[in-house]
Structure formats: structure tokens, C-alpha cells
Amino acid sequence: MISRRHLLAGAAALSGSAALSAAALWPRTLLGATDAGARRIALNNLHTGERLDIEYFRDGSYAPEALTALEVLLRDFRNHEKHAIDPKLIDYLVDVAAQMGVPPAYSVISGYRSPETNERLHERSSGVSQRSLHMQGRAIDVRMSGVDCQDLAARAEFLRRGGVGYYRGSNFVHLDTGAFRTWRG
């Protein structure tokens, strides 16, 4: 007898391979890849209105000026404190979009959070971890225009790269570069 878990795992695997096939049909520039293995991402910070469309990886390494621009865009919007952003987090976002066959263009709800901001949020909500990876520049809360957040979370889970939290009521997905784990908020 096939369990519900095995059935869902099989469906996810088929869905993932279909996305990879669909991704092959998109131009590489729309999926975050440019010539010579360069990678780009587009972000819209919903709290500040700032937008960034940037090539962050080229010639085999991360572009320092792009990482600085990402640090500014993803700063703690409450107190403007900045922190280095893990480049692997940006890679994760680009790879999730490629998995879905869509351009890597995200709306950002939360990037870096200062310890003070995180503590205030934790006091108000049990859903905010005291040791949040947001405080290390290793977590981001996002959504994509025209993409269901449940599907976005499922594709991120398929990659098994880091933490994936799906917040249906607030309509966003949390991604981080910590250990692989999933949850619903």
C-alpha cells in the first residue's frame, strides 16, 4: 500500500522535474544566468520601495559592489542597520526561481534584522526565533508576483538547501541557508 507521504513525495519529484524541463525553455538571462556563468537577481523591498536588478556573480566570483548593494537593499528597514548578506542565500533565491521556470524577481518582506529588531518582534510573536538567521544575513522572507507562495515553498523544499517556512496567512516564504528544515506559520 502506498502511503500519502510516498504519494506526495512522488508528485513533488515529478513536479520538480517538470519545472527543470520548463526552465530549459526560458532564456538563461531571464532565469538569473547570463553569459560566462554570471548570475543576476531582481529584488523589490516592499518596506522602502527600493528596487535592485543586479548581476551579483561573474567571472567565477561574487561581485563586491553587488554584494554591497544587496546589503543596502536588505538592511533592517526599522533602524537602517546593515549587515553582510550570505551570497549563498542569493544563489538559493535564483535557484528556486530556476526550479520554477520563472525569472528571479522577488518582493522582499524582510532581509537582515538587527538583534534589537529581532528581540522586539520575538516579544510580540512566538513565530520569530530568538536565534533567527535574519540576524546573520542568512535568511529572507519573500514572495513573487504571479507565483503562489505554497508552490514557491514546495520548490524550495525540493532543493533541500536550507530552511523553508511557508506563511499562508501573511503570504510569504522564509528561506535561509541554515540546516534543511520546513515549517508552516
Beta strands, then each sheet from edge to edge (+ up, - down):
strand 1: 39-45
strand 2: 51-58
strand 3: 61-62
strand 4: 105-110
strand 5: 139-143
strand 6: 163-167
strand 7: 172-176
strand 8: 181-184
sheet 1: 3+ 2- 1+ 4+ 5- 7+ 6- 8-
end
